[in-house]
Amino acid sequence: MQNRVYLDNAATTPLDREVLEAMLPYMTDFFGNPSSIHSHGREVRAAIDKARKQVAGYLNASPSEIFFTSGGTEADNCAIFSSIHTLGVTRAITSKIEHHAVLHTLEQLAKDGKIRLDFVALDEKGRTNLAHLEELLSSGEKTLVSLMHGNNEIGNLNNLEAIGALCRANNALFHTDTVQTMGHYPIDVQANQVDFLVGAAHKFHGPKGVGFLYINSRIKINPLIHGGSQERNMRGGTENVYGIIGLAKALEIAYSDLESHKNHVTSIKAYMIERLKERFQDLAFNGDSDNLEDSLYTVLNVSLPESEDNDMLLFNLDIAKIACSGGSACSSGSGVGSHVLAAIGADGNRGNVRFSFSKYTTKGEIDYTVEKLAALFPIESH
Ligand SMILES: Cc1ncc(COP(=O)(O)O)c(C=O)c1O
């Protein structure tokens, strides 16, 4: 019997067993509250400090610049709110294809009259127009630029180094959501002149409900969450200890084998492109996702032919035991179309499906998926 095929790794990834092993003792033996001064507390505090040091090391950051959060959404919100509340930002620049954790936050702040919001121009592939960004930045207003590293729906990659340099040259703050690229690409916060950067463990085989915010030490802001003195007074609340341990372990595994995972996943993506081209005459790819050199290697956003049954496409694939998505996980299933595909002018009548891969994906799973897809388009495919 065919096992279920999981091609929705941009939504979340399965927990690595090794990560679970690292977490388990912190659910049982090491149960102390890290704020307690006795030995139970101290041993857990030491483990959190080690995890923070490890995360900082992978990013070329200092441990004092890493703040653990409940995930990507909280970290994005905190970066945006704190720059507006405590750093005098009156204007933000973002793009129409950001994740809703960024877009909805900025739109609400603009609606509340706290900031003016500008959108950088994108080309038809969703690529950021850096000349337009430079033009927008020349206004001299105190500005926050929020542009993601890898897009979760169409896999486009932004050039962090170029954006960081433009922001610094124009005295703007730079926030980047690296939720999709963390653990998949080397990231250097200093080389990229980043002020705020965000990661979430569940996108790199870590646990859900834990992430982090990097805040450049040149920036001094008020607490993200008021309460106890946890996270050096920045985020009150007893720490998600086993989550933090799991996050650091997952990142350790990801960065210890970055090249081989990258090569494996890239070969899976290339294979799927080839197999789809063999089976479909009328086939396109949304955004930059079929660009094997310069797009997120975990994401392939496929534009399949028009069909009356396209409304049922994800459902039919699910029945065939294939899990994928019609856009970001946050909107799939809600009946709301993808704001990313709308922003790049993708044809909504076509069957737009996001397949996203991990180190566990096999070519056999791709063969099975392409055959099932072809069976759903009997006239078109050959
Ligand atoms: C690019 C991006 N940013 C932020 C998030 C939200 O992260 P979390 O689920 O950890 O809150 C996601 C999750 O889908 C994402 O893909």
The ligand as an SDF file (V2000), in Angstrom:
LIG
                    3D

 16 16  0  0  0  0  0  0  0  0999 V2000
    7.9890   33.1510    5.8530 C   0  0  0  0  0  0  0  0  0  0  0  0
    7.2520   32.8270    7.1240 C   0  0  0  0  0  0  0  0  0  0  0  0
    7.2450   33.7170    8.1230 N   0  0  0  0  0  0  0  0  0  0  0  0
    6.6150   33.4720    9.2840 C   0  0  0  0  0  0  0  0  0  0  0  0
    5.9400   32.3080    9.4860 C   0  0  0  0  0  0  0  0  0  0  0  0
    5.2590   32.0740   10.7840 C   0  0  0  0  0  0  0  0  0  0  0  0
    6.0360   31.2730   11.6330 O   0  0  0  0  0  0  0  0  0  0  0  0
    5.3720   30.5010   12.8690 P   0  0  0  0  0  0  0  0  0  0  0  0
    4.4780   29.4660   12.3070 O   0  0  0  0  0  0  0  0  0  0  0  0
    6.5330   29.9300   13.6240 O   0  0  0  0  0  0  0  0  0  0  0  0
    4.6560   31.5330   13.6820 O   0  0  0  0  0  0  0  0  0  0  0  0
    5.8950   31.3410    8.4650 C   0  0  0  0  0  0  0  0  0  0  0  0
    5.1290   30.0730    8.6170 C   0  0  0  0  0  0  0  0  0  0  0  0
    4.4440   29.6150    7.7090 O   0  0  0  0  0  0  0  0  0  0  0  0
    6.5810   31.6090    7.2530 C   0  0  0  0  0  0  0  0  0  0  0  0
    6.5930   30.7230    6.2400 O   0  0  0  0  0  0  0  0  0  0  0  0
  1  2  1  0
  2  3  1  0
  2 15  2  0
  3  4  2  0
  4  5  1  0
  5  6  1  0
  5 12  2  0
  6  7  1  0
  7  8  1  0
  8  9  2  0
  8 10  1  0
  8 11  1  0
 12 13  1  0
 12 15  1  0
 13 14  2  0
 15 16  1  0
M  END
$$$$
